[in-house]
Amino acid sequence: EVQLVESGGGLVRTGGSLRLSCAASGFDFEEYAIAWFRQVPGKDHEGVSCITGLDSRPYYESFVKGRFTISRDNAKNTVYLQLENLEPEDTAVYYCAAPSLDPAYGRTCSWIKRAWTYWGQGTQVTVSS
């Protein structure tokens, strides 16, 4: 059974930092891309960052502007998202997601929500002004 568990969210002031973790199990973690999305009430999920399978290439949405860093530790089956210089607009629930377990498609990144089959429960990030 595929499981994704996020942690590391919390309340910080503007300019603060957090490190989010996504612990995965139930599949060959190293082969597959992992993405981070976020959601605020009343809006759809928004892509934040993604890291590919096997070669670990990072991708970021334009609003990140160099403030976030994604990485993965395949020995620990964990993806990290380091959040720096946080702004109130970054307040959201952050989710990690994994693709369908097909190596032909699951190693690459996409900002399309339906490309991601498995989702964690989310972790709340709140940035106060």
N, CA and C atoms as an extended XYZ file, in Angstrom:
387
Properties=species:S:1:pos:R:3:atomname:S:1:resname:S:1:resid:I:1 pbc="F F F"
N         0.843       -1.193        0.000 N   GLU     1
C         0.000        0.000        0.000 CA  GLU     1
C         0.882        1.248        0.000 C   GLU     1
N         0.593        2.129       -0.912 N   VAL     2
C         1.348        3.385       -0.995 CA  VAL     2
C         0.896        4.333        0.112 C   VAL     2
N         1.851        4.883        0.828 N   GLN     3
C         1.544        5.881        1.858 CA  GLN     3
C         2.511        7.048        1.735 C   GLN     3
N         1.976        8.247        1.914 N   LEU     4
C         2.762        9.479        1.956 CA  LEU     4
C         2.373       10.221        3.220 C   LEU     4
N         3.352       10.600        4.019 N   VAL     5
C         3.081       11.283        5.272 CA  VAL     5
C         3.920       12.554        5.336 C   VAL     5
N         3.229       13.694        5.351 N   GLU     6
C         3.919       14.980        5.450 CA  GLU     6
C         4.102       15.381        6.914 C   GLU     6
N         5.136       16.153        7.159 N   SER     7
C         5.356       16.730        8.480 CA  SER     7
C         6.197       17.994        8.322 C   SER     7
N         6.305       18.762        9.399 N   GLY     8
C         7.180       19.925        9.408 CA  GLY     8
C         6.493       21.271        9.284 C   GLY     8
N         5.192       21.268        9.080 N   GLY     9
C         4.490       22.539        9.006 CA  GLY     9
C         4.438       23.238       10.356 C   GLY     9
N         3.959       24.481       10.343 N   GLY    10
C         3.845       25.217       11.594 CA  GLY    10
C         3.544       26.678       11.344 C   GLY    10
N         3.673       27.462       12.399 N   LEU    11
C         3.419       28.905       12.362 CA  LEU    11
C         4.753       29.646       12.442 C   LEU    11
N         4.996       30.502       11.456 N   VAL    12
C         6.217       31.303       11.454 CA  VAL    12
C         5.863       32.747       11.084 C   VAL    12
N         6.778       33.639       11.375 N   ARG    13
C         6.609       35.042       10.981 CA  ARG    13
C         7.122       35.237        9.554 C   ARG    13
N         6.702       36.339        8.949 N   THR    14
C         7.210       36.708        7.629 CA  THR    14
C         8.737       36.715        7.638 C   THR    14
N         9.314       36.075        6.619 N   GLY    15
C        10.763       35.964        6.535 CA  GLY    15
C        11.319       34.709        7.172 C   GLY    15
N        10.472       33.957        7.850 N   GLY    16
C        10.914       32.756        8.540 CA  GLY    16
C        11.107       31.569        7.613 C   GLY    16
N        11.495       30.441        8.200 N   SER    17
C        11.812       29.233        7.440 CA  SER    17
C        11.152       28.010        8.056 C   SER    17
N        10.902       27.029        7.223 N   LEU    18
C        10.413       25.728        7.663 CA  LEU    18
C        10.992       24.668        6.732 C   LEU    18
N        11.120       23.446        7.223 N   ARG    19
C        11.473       22.324        6.361 CA  ARG    19
C        10.357       21.289        6.438 C   ARG    19
N         9.737       21.068        5.300 N   LEU    20
C         8.695       20.052        5.212 CA  LEU    20
C         9.312       18.730        4.784 C   LEU    20
N         8.752       17.636        5.305 N   SER    21
C         9.193       16.293        4.941 CA  SER    21
C         8.018       15.497        4.400 C   SER    21
N         8.316       14.622        3.462 N   CYS    22
C         7.323       13.695        2.916 CA  CYS    22
C         7.937       12.302        2.976 C   CYS    22
N         7.464       11.488        3.916 N   ALA    23
C         7.963       10.128        4.081 CA  ALA    23
C         7.074        9.180        3.282 C   ALA    23
N         7.688        8.404        2.392 N   ALA    24
C         6.936        7.537        1.490 CA  ALA    24
C         7.196        6.066        1.796 C   ALA    24
N         6.213        5.230        1.479 N   SER    25
C         6.371        3.789        1.635 CA  SER    25
C         5.437        3.086        0.668 C   SER    25
N         5.748        1.806        0.412 N   GLY    26
C         4.862        0.985       -0.401 CA  GLY    26
C         5.171        0.950       -1.880 C   GLY    26
N         6.265        1.572       -2.305 N   PHE    27
C         6.646        1.531       -3.713 CA  PHE    27
C         8.145        1.774       -3.831 C   PHE    27
N         8.674        1.549       -5.032 N   ASP    28
C        10.098        1.724       -5.292 CA  ASP    28
C        10.411        3.216       -5.396 C   ASP    28
N        10.608        3.831       -4.260 N   PHE    29
C        10.664        5.288       -4.124 CA  PHE    29
C        11.636        5.944       -5.086 C   PHE    29
N        12.824        5.388       -5.224 N   GLU    30
C        13.884        6.034       -6.000 CA  GLU    30
C        13.472        6.257       -7.461 C   GLU    30
N        12.602        5.423       -7.999 N   GLU    31
C        12.259        5.484       -9.419 CA  GLU    31
C        11.306        6.606       -9.781 C   GLU    31
N        10.564        7.111       -8.811 N   TYR    32
C         9.418        7.958       -9.140 CA  TYR    32
C         9.585        9.405       -8.698 C   TYR    32
N         8.999       10.285       -9.500 N   ALA    33
C         8.945       11.695       -9.135 CA  ALA    33
C         8.025       11.905       -7.937 C   ALA    33
N         8.314       12.937       -7.183 N   ILE    34
C         7.458       13.363       -6.079 CA  ILE    34
C         7.224       14.868       -6.230 C   ILE    34
N         5.990       15.281       -6.022 N   ALA    35
C         5.646       16.694       -6.153 CA  ALA    35
C         5.095       17.240       -4.845 C   ALA    35
N         5.246       18.534       -4.688 N   TRP    36
C         4.586       19.279       -3.608 CA  TRP    36
C         3.556       20.215       -4.244 C   TRP    36
N         2.353       20.174       -3.684 N   PHE    37
C         1.288       21.097       -4.031 CA  PHE    37
C         0.865       21.820       -2.757 C   PHE    37
N         0.112       22.879       -2.922 N   ARG    38
C        -0.462       23.544       -1.754 CA  ARG    38
C        -1.879       23.976       -2.082 C   ARG    38
N        -2.664       24.166       -1.026 N   GLN    39
C        -4.066       24.541       -1.219 CA  GLN    39
C        -4.505       25.480       -0.110 C   GLN    39
N        -5.224       26.523       -0.509 N   VAL    40
C        -5.864       27.415        0.452 CA  VAL    40
C        -7.363       27.203        0.346 C   VAL    40
N        -8.113       27.508        1.403 N   PRO    41
C        -9.566       27.266        1.375 CA  PRO    41
C       -10.246       27.962        0.194 C   PRO    41
N       -11.086       27.224       -0.502 N   GLY    42
C       -11.836       27.780       -1.612 CA  GLY    42
C       -11.124       27.766       -2.942 C   GLY    42
N        -9.881       27.300       -2.956 N   LYS    43
C        -9.123       27.256       -4.202 CA  LYS    43
C        -8.615       25.845       -4.470 C   LYS    43
N        -8.276       25.574       -5.733 N   ASP    44
C        -7.755       24.265       -6.101 CA  ASP    44
C        -6.286       24.165       -5.695 C   ASP    44
N        -5.787       22.933       -5.744 N   HIS    45
C        -4.370       22.715       -5.453 CA  HIS    45
C        -3.499       23.473       -6.448 C   HIS    45
N        -2.391       23.981       -5.938 N   GLU    46
C        -1.438       24.737       -6.760 CA  GLU    46
C        -0.078       24.034       -6.686 C   GLU    46
N         0.540       23.786       -7.835 N   GLY    47
C         1.843       23.170       -7.833 CA  GLY    47
C         2.886       24.086       -7.216 C   GLY    47
N         3.833       23.505       -6.470 N   VAL    48
C         4.892       24.267       -5.816 CA  VAL    48
C         6.262       23.834       -6.344 C   VAL    48
N         6.539       22.539       -6.230 N   SER    49
C         7.849       22.028       -6.610 CA  SER    49
C         7.731       20.542       -6.902 C   SER    49
N         8.710       20.036       -7.635 N   CYS    50
C         8.705       18.622       -8.001 CA  CYS    50
C        10.148       18.171       -8.192 C   CYS    50
N        10.394       16.898       -7.915 N   ILE    51
C        11.724       16.339       -8.134 CA  ILE    51
C        11.556       15.030       -8.880 C   ILE    51
N        12.334       14.841       -9.934 N   THR    52
C        12.152       13.668      -10.779 CA  THR    52
C        12.690       12.401      -10.117 C   THR    52
N        12.273       11.253      -10.634 N   GLY    53
C        12.823        9.989      -10.196 CA  GLY    53
C        14.151        9.707      -10.880 C   GLY    53
N        14.962        8.913      -10.255 N   LEU    54
C        16.282        8.450      -10.725 CA  LEU    54
C        17.330        9.565      -10.799 C   LEU    54
N        17.083       10.629      -11.549 N   ASP    55
C        18.125       11.666      -11.670 CA  ASP    55
C        17.898       12.882      -10.781 C   ASP    55
N        16.780       12.912      -10.035 N   SER    56
C        16.526       13.934       -9.002 CA  SER    56
C        16.658       15.375       -9.502 C   SER    56
N        16.100       15.671      -10.655 N   ARG    57
C        16.109       17.042      -11.127 CA  ARG    57
C        14.980       17.831      -10.471 C   ARG    57
N        15.277       19.028       -9.955 N   PRO    58
C        14.243       19.825       -9.290 CA  PRO    58
C        13.531       20.778      -10.247 C   PRO    58
N        12.261       21.013       -9.971 N   TYR    59
C        11.480       21.989      -10.720 CA  TYR    59
C        10.679       22.813       -9.725 C   TYR    59
N        10.465       24.091      -10.076 N   TYR    60
C         9.742       24.998       -9.199 CA  TYR    60
C         8.778       25.846      -10.013 C   TYR    60
N         7.630       26.148       -9.415 N   GLU    61
C         6.731       27.102      -10.028 CA  GLU    61
C         7.340       28.495       -9.900 C   GLU    61
N         6.926       29.387      -10.790 N   SER    62
C         7.585       30.695      -10.892 CA  SER    62
C         7.474       31.529       -9.617 C   SER    62
N         6.397       31.351       -8.862 N   PHE    63
C         6.222       32.198       -7.669 CA  PHE    63
C         7.242       31.870       -6.571 C   PHE    63
N         7.906       30.717       -6.671 N   VAL    64
C         8.878       30.334       -5.650 CA  VAL    64
C        10.052       31.315       -5.626 C   VAL    64
N        10.503       31.767       -6.763 N   LYS    65
C        11.524       32.821       -6.890 CA  LYS    65
C        12.769       32.529       -6.069 C   LYS    65
N        13.224       31.278       -6.073 N   GLY    66
C        14.462       30.934       -5.392 CA  GLY    66
C        14.340       30.769       -3.886 C   GLY    66
N        13.140       30.830       -3.353 N   ARG    67
C        12.970       30.766       -1.898 CA  ARG    67
C        12.867       29.345       -1.362 C   ARG    67
N        12.481       28.396       -2.194 N   PHE    68
C        12.269       27.014       -1.751 CA  PHE    68
C        13.289       26.096       -2.413 C   PHE    68
N        13.642       25.006       -1.707 N   THR    69
C        14.557       24.020       -2.260 CA  THR    69
C        14.001       22.626       -2.008 C   THR    69
N        13.876       21.846       -3.069 N   ILE    70
C        13.408       20.476       -2.944 CA  ILE    70
C        14.602       19.537       -3.035 C   ILE    70
N        14.556       18.453       -2.273 N   SER    71
C        15.612       17.447       -2.307 CA  SER    71
C        15.011       16.108       -1.914 C   SER    71
N        15.753       15.037       -2.160 N   ARG    72
C        15.277       13.724       -1.770 CA  ARG    72
C        16.424       12.904       -1.211 C   ARG    72
N        16.081       12.068       -0.224 N   ASP    73
C        17.020       11.117        0.352 CA  ASP    73
C        16.435        9.731        0.077 C   ASP    73
N        16.933        9.073       -0.934 N   ASN    74
C        16.367        7.784       -1.327 CA  ASN    74
C        16.616        6.703       -0.287 C   ASN    74
N        17.666        6.840        0.499 N   ALA    75
C        17.932        5.861        1.558 CA  ALA    75
C        16.858        5.931        2.647 C   ALA    75
N        16.255        7.115        2.804 N   LYS    76
C        15.220        7.300        3.830 CA  LYS    76
C        13.817        7.370        3.225 C   LYS    76
N        13.716        7.192        1.913 N   ASN    77
C        12.404        7.280        1.238 CA  ASN    77
C        11.690        8.581        1.603 C   ASN    77
N        12.428        9.677        1.574 N   THR    78
C        11.882       10.953        2.018 CA  THR    78
C        12.252       12.070        1.045 C   THR    78
N        11.283       12.936        0.783 N   VAL    79
C        11.511       14.165        0.030 CA  VAL    79
C        11.341       15.337        0.989 C   VAL    79
N        12.205       16.317        0.835 N   TYR    80
C        12.173       17.506        1.680 CA  TYR    80
C        11.850       18.735        0.845 C   TYR    80
N        11.175       19.685        1.470 N   LEU    81
C        10.961       20.985        0.849 CA  LEU    81
C        11.362       22.041        1.876 C   LEU    81
N        12.503       22.676        1.623 N   GLN    82
C        12.990       23.734        2.496 CA  GLN    82
C        12.356       25.048        2.061 C   GLN    82
N        11.646       25.682        2.972 N   LEU    83
C        10.955       26.942        2.704 CA  LEU    83
C        11.706       28.072        3.388 C   LEU    83
N        12.148       29.054        2.617 N   GLU    84
C        12.880       30.187        3.163 CA  GLU    84
C        12.151       31.485        2.807 C   GLU    84
N        12.426       32.532        3.602 N   ASN    85
C        11.875       33.857        3.317 CA  ASN    85
C        10.372       33.781        3.059 C   ASN    85
N         9.676       33.144        3.976 N   LEU    86
C         8.242       32.919        3.802 CA  LEU    86
C         7.448       34.214        3.880 C   LEU    86
N         6.372       34.243        3.117 N   GLU    87
C         5.475       35.398        3.050 CA  GLU    87
C         4.079       34.952        3.462 C   GLU    87
N         3.246       35.884        3.929 N   PRO    88
C         1.864       35.503        4.299 CA  PRO    88
C         1.125       34.792        3.166 C   PRO    88
N         1.453       35.133        1.921 N   GLU    89
C         0.798       34.491        0.781 CA  GLU    89
C         1.167       33.010        0.645 C   GLU    89
N         2.175       32.556        1.366 N   ASP    90
C         2.550       31.140        1.348 CA  ASP    90
C         1.711       30.304        2.309 C   ASP    90
N         0.859       30.942        3.077 N   THR    91
C        -0.010       30.219        4.006 CA  THR    91
C        -0.931       29.280        3.241 C   THR    91
N        -0.888       28.001        3.592 N   ALA    92
C        -1.664       26.975        2.880 CA  ALA    92
C        -1.426       25.631        3.554 C   ALA    92
N        -2.207       24.635        3.136 N   VAL    93
C        -1.898       23.250        3.462 CA  VAL    93
C        -1.012       22.716        2.343 C   VAL    93
N         0.110       22.156        2.708 N   TYR    94
C         1.073       21.632        1.734 CA  TYR    94
C         0.952       20.115        1.679 C   TYR    94
N         0.820       19.596        0.455 N   TYR    95
C         0.662       18.167        0.223 CA  TYR    95
C         1.811       17.657       -0.644 C   TYR    95
N         2.253       16.427       -0.357 N   CYS    96
C         3.123       15.763       -1.323 CA  CYS    96
C         2.311       14.723       -2.079 C   CYS    96
N         2.772       14.425       -3.276 N   ALA    97
C         2.027       13.533       -4.151 CA  ALA    97
C         2.974       12.646       -4.948 C   ALA    97
N         2.498       11.429       -5.241 N   ALA    98
C         3.255       10.475       -6.047 CA  ALA    98
C         2.417       10.081       -7.266 C   ALA    98
N         3.062        9.720       -8.376 N   PRO    99
C         2.326        9.393       -9.595 CA  PRO    99
C         1.861        7.941       -9.584 C   PRO    99
N         1.143        7.571      -10.618 N   SER   100
C         0.811        6.163      -10.786 CA  SER   100
C         2.110        5.387      -10.980 C   SER   100
N         2.133        4.145      -10.544 N   LEU   101
C         3.384        3.392      -10.494 CA  LEU   101
C         3.671        2.744      -11.844 C   LEU   101
N         3.865        3.596      -12.830 N   ASP   102
C         4.225        3.167      -14.172 CA  ASP   102
C         5.545        3.851      -14.525 C   ASP   102
N         6.649        3.106      -14.605 N   PRO   103
C         7.950        3.734      -14.862 CA  PRO   103
C         7.996        4.509      -16.169 C   PRO   103
N         7.117        4.204      -17.092 N   ALA   104
C         7.117        4.920      -18.371 CA  ALA   104
C         6.691        6.370      -18.195 C   ALA   104
N         5.922        6.665      -17.142 N   TYR   105
C         5.399        8.021      -16.957 CA  TYR   105
C         5.734        8.619      -15.602 C   TYR   105
N         5.991        7.764      -14.619 N   GLY   106
C         6.068        8.244      -13.246 CA  GLY   106
C         7.375        8.882      -12.841 C   GLY   106
N         8.377        8.934      -13.735 N   ARG   107
C         9.671        9.500      -13.354 CA  ARG   107
C         9.760       10.992      -13.610 C   ARG   107
N         8.822       11.539      -14.349 N   THR   108
C         8.921       12.941      -14.739 CA  THR   108
C         7.936       13.808      -13.964 C   THR   108
N         8.141       15.091      -14.017 N   CYS   109
C         7.334       16.050      -13.267 CA  CYS   109
C         6.223       16.650      -14.123 C   CYS   109
N         5.143       17.014      -13.448 N   SER   110
C         4.017       17.662      -14.099 CA  SER   110
C         3.313       18.541      -13.091 C   SER   110
N         2.772       19.666      -13.560 N   TRP   111
C         1.973       20.530      -12.688 CA  TRP   111
C         0.483       20.204      -12.785 C   TRP   111
N         0.141       19.191      -13.562 N   ILE   112
C        -1.250       18.813      -13.724 CA  ILE   112
C        -1.654       17.915      -12.569 C   ILE   112
N        -2.652       18.332      -11.831 N   LYS   113
C        -3.050       17.618      -10.620 CA  LYS   113
C        -3.434       16.171      -10.903 C   LYS   113
N        -4.111       15.907      -12.008 N   ARG   114
C        -4.584       14.547      -12.270 CA  ARG   114
C        -3.438       13.593      -12.630 C   ARG   114
N        -2.246       14.122      -12.826 N   ALA   115
C        -1.081       13.270      -13.089 CA  ALA   115
C        -0.582       12.577      -11.827 C   ALA   115
N        -1.105       13.003      -10.676 N   TRP   116
C        -0.631       12.497       -9.392 CA  TRP   116
C        -1.721       11.649       -8.755 C   TRP   116
N        -1.392       10.393       -8.467 N   THR   117
C        -2.386        9.418       -8.015 CA  THR   117
C        -2.490        9.345       -6.499 C   THR   117
N        -1.362        9.451       -5.825 N   TYR   118
C        -1.322        9.250       -4.375 CA  TYR   118
C        -0.983       10.574       -3.686 C   TYR   118
N        -1.722       10.844       -2.597 N   TRP   119
C        -1.570       12.111       -1.877 CA  TRP   119
C        -1.450       11.848       -0.387 C   TRP   119
N        -0.670       12.679        0.281 N   GLY   120
C        -0.616       12.628        1.733 CA  GLY   120
C        -1.772       13.399        2.341 C   GLY   120
N        -1.766       13.494        3.660 N   GLN   121
C        -2.867       14.151        4.371 CA  GLN   121
C        -2.664       15.657        4.485 C   GLN   121
N        -1.461       16.114        4.191 N   GLY   122
C        -1.173       17.545        4.214 CA  GLY   122
C        -0.593       18.014        5.535 C   GLY   122
N         0.138       19.127        5.464 N   THR   123
C         0.677       19.770        6.656 CA  THR   123
C         0.457       21.271        6.525 C   THR   123
N        -0.043       21.894        7.581 N   GLN   124
C        -0.418       23.311        7.536 CA  GLN   124
C         0.807       24.204        7.732 C   GLN   124
N         0.960       25.157        6.839 N   VAL   125
C         1.968       26.211        6.971 CA  VAL   125
C         1.236       27.537        7.113 C   VAL   125
N         1.505       28.245        8.191 N   THR   126
C         0.882       29.544        8.431 CA  THR   126
C         1.979       30.584        8.643 C   THR   126
N         1.926       31.650        7.847 N   VAL   127
C         2.925       32.713        7.918 CA  VAL   127
C         2.231       33.985        8.367 C   VAL   127
N         2.627       34.501        9.508 N   SER   128
C         2.007       35.720       10.038 CA  SER   128
C         2.789       36.949        9.589 C   SER   128
N         2.057       38.051        9.460 N   SER   129
C         2.695       39.288        8.998 CA  SER   129
C         3.183       40.120       10.166 C   SER   129
